[in-house]
Amino acid sequence: MPKMKTKSGAAKRFKVRASGSVKRGQAFKRHILTKKTTKSKRQLRGATAVVASDVGHIRAMMPYA
């Protein structure tokens, strides 16, 4: 039986924490920033957790994480 492959796009975007939750970066922070307020850009800093209903899909894409 061959090894399962990790989806490389998912591996670049998500990290699995020790507790089993999945960490992701914030969206809407890449471009077209001039029309966004300073407050909204500041609140998009840092990482956040993936919603619990999506964690199973991400874990399936990253079988060894």
Order of alpha helices (4+ residues) and beta strands (2+ residues): alpha-beta-beta-alpha-beta-alpha
